[in-house]
Amino acid sequence: MFYAIDRYDDSFNLREDFKKYDFIISNRYVSASMIHQAGKIQDKKEREEFLDWLEELEYGIF
């Protein structure tokens, strides 16, 4: 959750940077968080539910 909030907070700075620069290099990938966190969940159904929740958080809410 903290990484998602951090990415959301930084997105405002990135929007301004996109106006000034031709390209931006970022190391804050949603997929990396998904893989890292989901790897800790043994139960397949629970893991899929978590990934659905995280995707909604990252792309739907934030």
N, CA, C, O and CB atoms as a CASP TS submission, in Angstrom:
PFRMAT TS
TARGET T0000
AUTHOR 0000-0000-0000
METHOD Language model
MODEL 1
PARENT N/A
ATOM      1  N   MET     1       0.825  -1.186   0.000  1.00  0.00           N
ATOM      2  CA  MET     1       0.000   0.000   0.000  1.00  0.00           C
ATOM      3  C   MET     1       0.872   1.254   0.000  1.00  0.00           C
ATOM      4  O   MET     1       0.554   2.233  -0.675  1.00  0.00           O
ATOM      5  CB  MET     1      -0.940  -0.004   1.205  1.00  0.00           C
ATOM      6  N   PHE     2       1.969   1.225   0.754  1.00  0.00           N
ATOM      7  CA  PHE     2       2.829   2.406   0.814  1.00  0.00           C
ATOM      8  C   PHE     2       3.461   2.716  -0.539  1.00  0.00           C
ATOM      9  O   PHE     2       3.605   3.882  -0.907  1.00  0.00           O
ATOM     10  CB  PHE     2       3.918   2.209   1.859  1.00  0.00           C
ATOM     11  N   TYR     3       3.836   1.679  -1.275  1.00  0.00           N
ATOM     12  CA  TYR     3       4.411   1.918  -2.597  1.00  0.00           C
ATOM     13  C   TYR     3       3.370   2.516  -3.538  1.00  0.00           C
ATOM     14  O   TYR     3       3.686   3.391  -4.344  1.00  0.00           O
ATOM     15  CB  TYR     3       4.972   0.613  -3.185  1.00  0.00           C
ATOM     16  N   ALA     4       2.145   2.052  -3.438  1.00  0.00           N
ATOM     17  CA  ALA     4       1.069   2.591  -4.275  1.00  0.00           C
ATOM     18  C   ALA     4       0.829   4.064  -3.955  1.00  0.00           C
ATOM     19  O   ALA     4       0.658   4.881  -4.860  1.00  0.00           O
ATOM     20  CB  ALA     4      -0.233   1.783  -4.074  1.00  0.00           C
ATOM     21  N   ILE     5       0.818   4.393  -2.687  1.00  0.00           N
ATOM     22  CA  ILE     5       0.626   5.789  -2.286  1.00  0.00           C
ATOM     23  C   ILE     5       1.803   6.637  -2.758  1.00  0.00           C
ATOM     24  O   ILE     5       1.615   7.765  -3.214  1.00  0.00           O
ATOM     25  CB  ILE     5       0.464   5.901  -0.751  1.00  0.00           C
ATOM     26  N   ASP     6       2.999   6.103  -2.651  1.00  0.00           N
ATOM     27  CA  ASP     6       4.188   6.826  -3.104  1.00  0.00           C
ATOM     28  C   ASP     6       4.133   7.084  -4.607  1.00  0.00           C
ATOM     29  O   ASP     6       4.447   8.183  -5.064  1.00  0.00           O
ATOM     30  CB  ASP     6       5.459   6.041  -2.751  1.00  0.00           C
ATOM     31  N   ARG     7       3.732   6.068  -5.377  1.00  0.00           N
ATOM     32  CA  ARG     7       3.616   6.248  -6.833  1.00  0.00           C
ATOM     33  C   ARG     7       2.555   7.287  -7.161  1.00  0.00           C
ATOM     34  O   ARG     7       2.749   8.125  -8.041  1.00  0.00           O
ATOM     35  CB  ARG     7       3.277   4.911  -7.524  1.00  0.00           C
ATOM     36  N   TYR     8       1.436   7.230  -6.455  1.00  0.00           N
ATOM     37  CA  TYR     8       0.365   8.204  -6.671  1.00  0.00           C
ATOM     38  C   TYR     8       0.861   9.616  -6.369  1.00  0.00           C
ATOM     39  O   TYR     8       0.639  10.536  -7.156  1.00  0.00           O
ATOM     40  CB  TYR     8      -0.860   7.868  -5.795  1.00  0.00           C
ATOM     41  N   ASP     9       1.521   9.786  -5.246  1.00  0.00           N
ATOM     42  CA  ASP     9       2.032  11.098  -4.865  1.00  0.00           C
ATOM     43  C   ASP     9       3.025  11.629  -5.902  1.00  0.00           C
ATOM     44  O   ASP     9       2.980  12.805  -6.263  1.00  0.00           O
ATOM     45  CB  ASP     9       2.695  11.028  -3.486  1.00  0.00           C
ATOM     46  N   ASP    10       3.904  10.774  -6.369  1.00  0.00           N
ATOM     47  CA  ASP    10       4.915  11.190  -7.339  1.00  0.00           C
ATOM     48  C   ASP    10       4.323  11.451  -8.723  1.00  0.00           C
ATOM     49  O   ASP    10       4.941  12.139  -9.535  1.00  0.00           O
ATOM     50  CB  ASP    10       5.997  10.135  -7.440  1.00  0.00           C
ATOM     51  N   SER    11       3.148  10.918  -8.999  1.00  0.00           N
ATOM     52  CA  SER    11       2.546  11.097 -10.325  1.00  0.00           C
ATOM     53  C   SER    11       2.294  12.566 -10.650  1.00  0.00           C
ATOM     54  O   SER    11       2.312  12.948 -11.821  1.00  0.00           O
ATOM     55  CB  SER    11       1.238  10.323 -10.414  1.00  0.00           C
ATOM     56  N   PHE    12       2.061  13.386  -9.646  1.00  0.00           N
ATOM     57  CA  PHE    12       1.842  14.813  -9.891  1.00  0.00           C
ATOM     58  C   PHE    12       3.125  15.486 -10.380  1.00  0.00           C
ATOM     59  O   PHE    12       3.089  16.333 -11.273  1.00  0.00           O
ATOM     60  CB  PHE    12       1.334  15.504  -8.614  1.00  0.00           C
ATOM     61  N   ASN    13       4.250  15.105  -9.790  1.00  0.00           N
ATOM     62  CA  ASN    13       5.540  15.623 -10.262  1.00  0.00           C
ATOM     63  C   ASN    13       5.842  15.132 -11.667  1.00  0.00           C
ATOM     64  O   ASN    13       6.345  15.888 -12.498  1.00  0.00           O
ATOM     65  CB  ASN    13       6.669  15.209  -9.310  1.00  0.00           C
ATOM     66  N   LEU    14       5.538  13.873 -11.933  1.00  0.00           N
ATOM     67  CA  LEU    14       5.800  13.316 -13.257  1.00  0.00           C
ATOM     68  C   LEU    14       5.000  14.033 -14.338  1.00  0.00           C
ATOM     69  O   LEU    14       5.508  14.256 -15.437  1.00  0.00           O
ATOM     70  CB  LEU    14       5.477  11.830 -13.275  1.00  0.00           C
ATOM     71  N   ARG    15       3.775  14.390 -14.043  1.00  0.00           N
ATOM     72  CA  ARG    15       2.957  15.100 -15.028  1.00  0.00           C
ATOM     73  C   ARG    15       3.600  16.425 -15.414  1.00  0.00           C
ATOM     74  O   ARG    15       3.560  16.822 -16.579  1.00  0.00           O
ATOM     75  CB  ARG    15       1.545  15.341 -14.483  1.00  0.00           C
ATOM     76  N   GLU    16       4.181  17.097 -14.456  1.00  0.00           N
ATOM     77  CA  GLU    16       4.887  18.350 -14.753  1.00  0.00           C
ATOM     78  C   GLU    16       6.174  18.071 -15.528  1.00  0.00           C
ATOM     79  O   GLU    16       6.518  18.804 -16.456  1.00  0.00           O
ATOM     80  CB  GLU    16       5.206  19.117 -13.447  1.00  0.00           C
ATOM     81  N   ASP    17       6.876  17.018 -15.147  1.00  0.00           N
ATOM     82  CA  ASP    17       8.113  16.660 -15.843  1.00  0.00           C
ATOM     83  C   ASP    17       7.855  16.285 -17.298  1.00  0.00           C
ATOM     84  O   ASP    17       8.671  16.595 -18.165  1.00  0.00           O
ATOM     85  CB  ASP    17       8.803  15.507 -15.128  1.00  0.00           C
ATOM     86  N   PHE    18       6.733  15.622 -17.581  1.00  0.00           N
ATOM     87  CA  PHE    18       6.405  15.245 -18.959  1.00  0.00           C
ATOM     88  C   PHE    18       6.279  16.473 -19.856  1.00  0.00           C
ATOM     89  O   PHE    18       6.523  16.386 -21.059  1.00  0.00           O
ATOM     90  CB  PHE    18       5.104  14.437 -18.994  1.00  0.00           C
ATOM     91  N   LYS    19       5.911  17.586 -19.296  1.00  0.00           N
ATOM     92  CA  LYS    19       5.790  18.825 -20.073  1.00  0.00           C
ATOM     93  C   LYS    19       7.159  19.413 -20.413  1.00  0.00           C
ATOM     94  O   LYS    19       7.293  20.150 -21.389  1.00  0.00           O
ATOM     95  CB  LYS    19       4.960  19.855 -19.300  1.00  0.00           C
ATOM     96  N   LYS    20       8.180  19.088 -19.609  1.00  0.00           N
ATOM     97  CA  LYS    20       9.503  19.692 -19.775  1.00  0.00           C
ATOM     98  C   LYS    20      10.515  18.802 -20.499  1.00  0.00           C
ATOM     99  O   LYS    20      11.432  19.309 -21.145  1.00  0.00           O
ATOM    100  CB  LYS    20      10.049  20.055 -18.436  1.00  0.00           C
ATOM    101  N   TYR    21      10.356  17.485 -20.398  1.00  0.00           N
ATOM    102  CA  TYR    21      11.383  16.574 -20.890  1.00  0.00           C
ATOM    103  C   TYR    21      10.833  15.646 -21.970  1.00  0.00           C
ATOM    104  O   TYR    21       9.633  15.379 -22.038  1.00  0.00           O
ATOM    105  CB  TYR    21      11.956  15.754 -19.739  1.00  0.00           C
ATOM    106  N   ASP    22      11.748  15.164 -22.810  1.00  0.00           N
ATOM    107  CA  ASP    22      11.368  14.239 -23.879  1.00  0.00           C
ATOM    108  C   ASP    22      11.097  12.832 -23.355  1.00  0.00           C
ATOM    109  O   ASP    22      10.244  12.127 -23.895  1.00  0.00           O
ATOM    110  CB  ASP    22      12.457  14.189 -24.935  1.00  0.00           C
ATOM    111  N   PHE    23      11.805  12.418 -22.319  1.00  0.00           N
ATOM    112  CA  PHE    23      11.573  11.100 -21.729  1.00  0.00           C
ATOM    113  C   PHE    23      11.926  11.136 -20.249  1.00  0.00           C
ATOM    114  O   PHE    23      12.662  12.006 -19.785  1.00  0.00           O
ATOM    115  CB  PHE    23      12.400  10.010 -22.461  1.00  0.00           C
ATOM    116  N   ILE    24      11.383  10.169 -19.523  1.00  0.00           N
ATOM    117  CA  ILE    24      11.598  10.060 -18.084  1.00  0.00           C
ATOM    118  C   ILE    24      11.889   8.598 -17.768  1.00  0.00           C
ATOM    119  O   ILE    24      11.196   7.705 -18.254  1.00  0.00           O
ATOM    120  CB  ILE    24      10.356  10.582 -17.273  1.00  0.00           C
ATOM    121  N   ILE    25      12.894   8.358 -16.970  1.00  0.00           N
ATOM    122  CA  ILE    25      13.228   7.002 -16.532  1.00  0.00           C
ATOM    123  C   ILE    25      12.679   6.815 -15.122  1.00  0.00           C
ATOM    124  O   ILE    25      12.901   7.644 -14.240  1.00  0.00           O
ATOM    125  CB  ILE    25      14.782   6.747 -16.576  1.00  0.00           C
ATOM    126  N   SER    26      11.965   5.721 -14.927  1.00  0.00           N
ATOM    127  CA  SER    26      11.343   5.464 -13.630  1.00  0.00           C
ATOM    128  C   SER    26      11.669   4.058 -13.154  1.00  0.00           C
ATOM    129  O   SER    26      11.827   3.140 -13.960  1.00  0.00           O
ATOM    130  CB  SER    26       9.821   5.660 -13.710  1.00  0.00           C
ATOM    131  N   ASN    27      11.770   3.896 -11.850  1.00  0.00           N
ATOM    132  CA  ASN    27      12.013   2.565 -11.292  1.00  0.00           C
ATOM    133  C   ASN    27      10.881   2.132 -10.371  1.00  0.00           C
ATOM    134  O   ASN    27      11.068   1.244  -9.539  1.00  0.00           O
ATOM    135  CB  ASN    27      13.337   2.543 -10.533  1.00  0.00           C
ATOM    136  N   ARG    28       9.728   2.737 -10.505  1.00  0.00           N
ATOM    137  CA  ARG    28       8.593   2.423  -9.631  1.00  0.00           C
ATOM    138  C   ARG    28       7.519   1.711 -10.444  1.00  0.00           C
ATOM    139  O   ARG    28       6.568   2.332 -10.919  1.00  0.00           O
ATOM    140  CB  ARG    28       8.016   3.715  -8.968  1.00  0.00           C
ATOM    141  N   TYR    29       7.678   0.437 -10.595  1.00  0.00           N
ATOM    142  CA  TYR    29       6.779  -0.335 -11.432  1.00  0.00           C
ATOM    143  C   TYR    29       5.740  -1.065 -10.597  1.00  0.00           C
ATOM    144  O   TYR    29       6.065  -1.688  -9.586  1.00  0.00           O
ATOM    145  CB  TYR    29       7.561  -1.323 -12.274  1.00  0.00           C
ATOM    146  N   VAL    30       4.502  -0.984 -11.026  1.00  0.00           N
ATOM    147  CA  VAL    30       3.413  -1.687 -10.346  1.00  0.00           C
ATOM    148  C   VAL    30       3.643  -3.193 -10.414  1.00  0.00           C
ATOM    149  O   VAL    30       3.444  -3.905  -9.430  1.00  0.00           O
ATOM    150  CB  VAL    30       2.046  -1.321 -10.973  1.00  0.00           C
ATOM    151  N   SER    31       4.059  -3.667 -11.573  1.00  0.00           N
ATOM    152  CA  SER    31       4.242  -5.112 -11.733  1.00  0.00           C
ATOM    153  C   SER    31       5.279  -5.669 -10.756  1.00  0.00           C
ATOM    154  O   SER    31       5.135  -6.801 -10.294  1.00  0.00           O
ATOM    155  CB  SER    31       4.660  -5.432 -13.166  1.00  0.00           C
ATOM    156  N   ALA    32       6.305  -4.907 -10.438  1.00  0.00           N
ATOM    157  CA  ALA    32       7.309  -5.376  -9.476  1.00  0.00           C
ATOM    158  C   ALA    32       6.686  -5.554  -8.097  1.00  0.00           C
ATOM    159  O   ALA    32       6.979  -6.527  -7.402  1.00  0.00           O
ATOM    160  CB  ALA    32       8.494  -4.391  -9.402  1.00  0.00           C
ATOM    161  N   SER    33       5.835  -4.624  -7.702  1.00  0.00           N
ATOM    162  CA  SER    33       5.147  -4.752  -6.413  1.00  0.00           C
ATOM    163  C   SER    33       4.216  -5.955  -6.414  1.00  0.00           C
ATOM    164  O   SER    33       4.136  -6.692  -5.431  1.00  0.00           O
ATOM    165  CB  SER    33       4.356  -3.474  -6.093  1.00  0.00           C
ATOM    166  N   MET    34       3.517  -6.147  -7.520  1.00  0.00           N
ATOM    167  CA  MET    34       2.578  -7.265  -7.614  1.00  0.00           C
ATOM    168  C   MET    34       3.318  -8.597  -7.469  1.00  0.00           C
ATOM    169  O   MET    34       2.893  -9.472  -6.716  1.00  0.00           O
ATOM    170  CB  MET    34       1.811  -7.219  -8.956  1.00  0.00           C
ATOM    171  N   ILE    35       4.408  -8.738  -8.184  1.00  0.00           N
ATOM    172  CA  ILE    35       5.169  -9.988  -8.142  1.00  0.00           C
ATOM    173  C   ILE    35       5.752 -10.219  -6.749  1.00  0.00           C
ATOM    174  O   ILE    35       5.656 -11.316  -6.199  1.00  0.00           O
ATOM    175  CB  ILE    35       6.297  -9.970  -9.194  1.00  0.00           C
ATOM    176  N   HIS    36       6.350  -9.186  -6.193  1.00  0.00           N
ATOM    177  CA  HIS    36       6.994  -9.316  -4.879  1.00  0.00           C
ATOM    178  C   HIS    36       5.985  -9.675  -3.790  1.00  0.00           C
ATOM    179  O   HIS    36       6.211 -10.602  -3.012  1.00  0.00           O
ATOM    180  CB  HIS    36       7.713  -8.016  -4.509  1.00  0.00           C
ATOM    181  N   GLN    37       4.892  -8.956  -3.736  1.00  0.00           N
ATOM    182  CA  GLN    37       3.905  -9.192  -2.681  1.00  0.00           C
ATOM    183  C   GLN    37       3.131 -10.494  -2.894  1.00  0.00           C
ATOM    184  O   GLN    37       2.886 -11.234  -1.941  1.00  0.00           O
ATOM    185  CB  GLN    37       2.932  -8.022  -2.609  1.00  0.00           C
ATOM    186  N   ALA    38       2.746 -10.775  -4.137  1.00  0.00           N
ATOM    187  CA  ALA    38       1.971 -11.988  -4.410  1.00  0.00           C
ATOM    188  C   ALA    38       2.791 -13.248  -4.168  1.00  0.00           C
ATOM    189  O   ALA    38       2.237 -14.296  -3.838  1.00  0.00           O
ATOM    190  CB  ALA    38       1.460 -11.975  -5.845  1.00  0.00           C
ATOM    191  N   GLY    39       4.096 -13.153  -4.327  1.00  0.00           N
ATOM    192  CA  GLY    39       4.964 -14.303  -4.095  1.00  0.00           C
ATOM    193  C   GLY    39       4.942 -14.793  -2.658  1.00  0.00           C
ATOM    194  O   GLY    39       5.344 -15.922  -2.377  1.00  0.00           O
ATOM    195  N   LYS    40       4.479 -13.960  -1.760  1.00  0.00           N
ATOM    196  CA  LYS    40       4.400 -14.326  -0.344  1.00  0.00           C
ATOM    197  C   LYS    40       3.123 -15.091  -0.008  1.00  0.00           C
ATOM    198  O   LYS    40       3.007 -15.649   1.083  1.00  0.00           O
ATOM    199  CB  LYS    40       4.486 -13.081   0.517  1.00  0.00           C
ATOM    200  N   ILE    41       2.169 -15.122  -0.927  1.00  0.00           N
ATOM    201  CA  ILE    41       0.861 -15.732  -0.669  1.00  0.00           C
ATOM    202  C   ILE    41       0.841 -17.135  -1.273  1.00  0.00           C
ATOM    203  O   ILE    41       0.967 -17.291  -2.488  1.00  0.00           O
ATOM    204  CB  ILE    41      -0.298 -14.857  -1.257  1.00  0.00           C
ATOM    205  N   GLN    42       0.686 -18.139  -0.440  1.00  0.00           N
ATOM    206  CA  GLN    42       0.728 -19.525  -0.894  1.00  0.00           C
ATOM    207  C   GLN    42      -0.555 -19.965  -1.596  1.00  0.00           C
ATOM    208  O   GLN    42      -0.503 -20.652  -2.617  1.00  0.00           O
ATOM    209  CB  GLN    42       0.995 -20.431   0.276  1.00  0.00           C
ATOM    210  N   ASP    43      -1.695 -19.573  -1.054  1.00  0.00           N
ATOM    211  CA  ASP    43      -2.982 -20.003  -1.582  1.00  0.00           C
ATOM    212  C   ASP    43      -3.277 -19.297  -2.912  1.00  0.00           C
ATOM    213  O   ASP    43      -3.272 -18.068  -2.983  1.00  0.00           O
ATOM    214  CB  ASP    43      -4.105 -19.723  -0.560  1.00  0.00           C
ATOM    215  N   LYS    44      -3.534 -20.086  -3.962  1.00  0.00           N
ATOM    216  CA  LYS    44      -3.722 -19.526  -5.300  1.00  0.00           C
ATOM    217  C   LYS    44      -4.915 -18.575  -5.367  1.00  0.00           C
ATOM    218  O   LYS    44      -4.808 -17.495  -5.948  1.00  0.00           O
ATOM    219  CB  LYS    44      -3.904 -20.646  -6.309  1.00  0.00           C
ATOM    220  N   LYS    45      -6.040 -18.957  -4.786  1.00  0.00           N
ATOM    221  CA  LYS    45      -7.237 -18.110  -4.823  1.00  0.00           C
ATOM    222  C   LYS    45      -6.993 -16.805  -4.076  1.00  0.00           C
ATOM    223  O   LYS    45      -7.359 -15.731  -4.552  1.00  0.00           O
ATOM    224  CB  LYS    45      -8.446 -18.851  -4.219  1.00  0.00           C
ATOM    225  N   GLU    46      -6.388 -16.902  -2.927  1.00  0.00           N
ATOM    226  CA  GLU    46      -6.077 -15.708  -2.137  1.00  0.00           C
ATOM    227  C   GLU    46      -5.098 -14.793  -2.894  1.00  0.00           C
ATOM    228  O   GLU    46      -5.227 -13.569  -2.863  1.00  0.00           O
ATOM    229  CB  GLU    46      -5.484 -16.111  -0.763  1.00  0.00           C
ATOM    230  N   ARG    47      -4.121 -15.408  -3.571  1.00  0.00           N
ATOM    231  CA  ARG    47      -3.153 -14.641  -4.358  1.00  0.00           C
ATOM    232  C   ARG    47      -3.838 -13.909  -5.506  1.00  0.00           C
ATOM    233  O   ARG    47      -3.548 -12.740  -5.758  1.00  0.00           O
ATOM    234  CB  ARG    47      -2.055 -15.563  -4.903  1.00  0.00           C
ATOM    235  N   GLU    48      -4.745 -14.591  -6.206  1.00  0.00           N
ATOM    236  CA  GLU    48      -5.475 -13.961  -7.308  1.00  0.00           C
ATOM    237  C   GLU    48      -6.358 -12.816  -6.811  1.00  0.00           C
ATOM    238  O   GLU    48      -6.454 -11.775  -7.461  1.00  0.00           O
ATOM    239  CB  GLU    48      -6.331 -15.001  -8.040  1.00  0.00           C
ATOM    240  N   GLU    49      -6.995 -13.011  -5.665  1.00  0.00           N
ATOM    241  CA  GLU    49      -7.824 -11.944  -5.084  1.00  0.00           C
ATOM    242  C   GLU    49      -6.961 -10.738  -4.703  1.00  0.00           C
ATOM    243  O   GLU    49      -7.358  -9.591  -4.908  1.00  0.00           O
ATOM    244  CB  GLU    49      -8.589 -12.466  -3.840  1.00  0.00           C
ATOM    245  N   PHE    50      -5.797 -11.008  -4.155  1.00  0.00           N
ATOM    246  CA  PHE    50      -4.886  -9.921  -3.798  1.00  0.00           C
ATOM    247  C   PHE    50      -4.453  -9.150  -5.040  1.00  0.00           C
ATOM    248  O   PHE    50      -4.447  -7.919  -5.037  1.00  0.00           O
ATOM    249  CB  PHE    50      -3.657 -10.470  -3.059  1.00  0.00           C
ATOM    250  N   LEU    51      -4.092  -9.867  -6.097  1.00  0.00           N
ATOM    251  CA  LEU    51      -3.659  -9.201  -7.327  1.00  0.00           C
ATOM    252  C   LEU    51      -4.781  -8.372  -7.943  1.00  0.00           C
ATOM    253  O   LEU    51      -4.537  -7.279  -8.454  1.00  0.00           O
ATOM    254  CB  LEU    51      -3.161 -10.232  -8.337  1.00  0.00           C
ATOM    255  N   ASP    52      -6.002  -8.883  -7.897  1.00  0.00           N
ATOM    256  CA  ASP    52      -7.152  -8.102  -8.375  1.00  0.00           C
ATOM    257  C   ASP    52      -7.322  -6.833  -7.551  1.00  0.00           C
ATOM    258  O   ASP    52      -7.553  -5.753  -8.096  1.00  0.00           O
ATOM    259  CB  ASP    52      -8.442  -8.945  -8.320  1.00  0.00           C
ATOM    260  N   TRP    53      -7.206  -6.973  -6.233  1.00  0.00           N
ATOM    261  CA  TRP    53      -7.338  -5.814  -5.343  1.00  0.00           C
ATOM    262  C   TRP    53      -6.246  -4.782  -5.621  1.00  0.00           C
ATOM    263  O   TRP    53      -6.517  -3.583  -5.694  1.00  0.00           O
ATOM    264  CB  TRP    53      -7.281  -6.260  -3.870  1.00  0.00           C
ATOM    265  N   LEU    54      -5.009  -5.259  -5.775  1.00  0.00           N
ATOM    266  CA  LEU    54      -3.891  -4.347  -5.995  1.00  0.00           C
ATOM    267  C   LEU    54      -4.015  -3.638  -7.343  1.00  0.00           C
ATOM    268  O   LEU    54      -3.711  -2.450  -7.454  1.00  0.00           O
ATOM    269  CB  LEU    54      -2.563  -5.106  -5.920  1.00  0.00           C
ATOM    270  N   GLU    55      -4.455  -4.358  -8.351  1.00  0.00           N
ATOM    271  CA  GLU    55      -4.651  -3.735  -9.662  1.00  0.00           C
ATOM    272  C   GLU    55      -5.720  -2.642  -9.592  1.00  0.00           C
ATOM    273  O   GLU    55      -5.553  -1.570 -10.173  1.00  0.00           O
ATOM    274  CB  GLU    55      -5.045  -4.798 -10.708  1.00  0.00           C
ATOM    275  N   GLU    56      -6.806  -2.914  -8.887  1.00  0.00           N
ATOM    276  CA  GLU    56      -7.859  -1.902  -8.723  1.00  0.00           C
ATOM    277  C   GLU    56      -7.330  -0.699  -7.940  1.00  0.00           C
ATOM    278  O   GLU    56      -7.638   0.444  -8.278  1.00  0.00           O
ATOM    279  CB  GLU    56      -9.090  -2.509  -8.002  1.00  0.00           C
ATOM    280  N   LEU    57      -6.547  -0.947  -6.913  1.00  0.00           N
ATOM    281  CA  LEU    57      -5.965   0.138  -6.124  1.00  0.00           C
ATOM    282  C   LEU    57      -5.078   1.027  -6.994  1.00  0.00           C
ATOM    283  O   LEU    57      -5.215   2.250  -6.989  1.00  0.00           O
ATOM    284  CB  LEU    57      -5.155  -0.429  -4.947  1.00  0.00           C
ATOM    285  N   GLU    58      -4.177   0.407  -7.733  1.00  0.00           N
ATOM    286  CA  GLU    58      -3.205   1.157  -8.527  1.00  0.00           C
ATOM    287  C   GLU    58      -3.835   1.887  -9.714  1.00  0.00           C
ATOM    288  O   GLU    58      -3.531   3.054  -9.964  1.00  0.00           O
ATOM    289  CB  GLU    58      -2.131   0.223  -9.027  1.00  0.00           C
ATOM    290  N   TYR    59      -4.708   1.199 -10.437  1.00  0.00           N
ATOM    291  CA  TYR    59      -5.215   1.759 -11.697  1.00  0.00           C
ATOM    292  C   TYR    59      -6.632   2.303 -11.597  1.00  0.00           C
ATOM    293  O   TYR    59      -7.036   3.125 -12.418  1.00  0.00           O
ATOM    294  CB  TYR    59      -5.168   0.713 -12.768  1.00  0.00           C
ATOM    295  N   GLY    60      -7.390   1.857 -10.605  1.00  0.00           N
ATOM    296  CA  GLY    60      -8.765   2.321 -10.470  1.00  0.00           C
ATOM    297  C   GLY    60      -8.915   3.450  -9.465  1.00  0.00           C
ATOM    298  O   GLY    60      -9.553   4.465  -9.742  1.00  0.00           O
ATOM    299  N   ILE    61      -8.321   3.261  -8.295  1.00  0.00           N
ATOM    300  CA  ILE    61      -8.472   4.246  -7.225  1.00  0.00           C
ATOM    301  C   ILE    61      -7.460   5.374  -7.366  1.00  0.00           C
ATOM    302  O   ILE    61      -7.822   6.550  -7.325  1.00  0.00           O
ATOM    303  CB  ILE    61      -8.320   3.577  -5.861  1.00  0.00           C
ATOM    304  N   PHE    62      -6.181   5.013  -7.533  1.00  0.00           N
ATOM    305  CA  PHE    62      -5.142   6.036  -7.662  1.00  0.00           C
ATOM    306  C   PHE    62      -4.987   6.432  -9.103  1.00  0.00           C
ATOM    307  O   PHE    62      -4.159   7.284  -9.424  1.00  0.00           O
ATOM    308  CB  PHE    62      -3.805   5.542  -7.105  1.00  0.00           C
TER
END
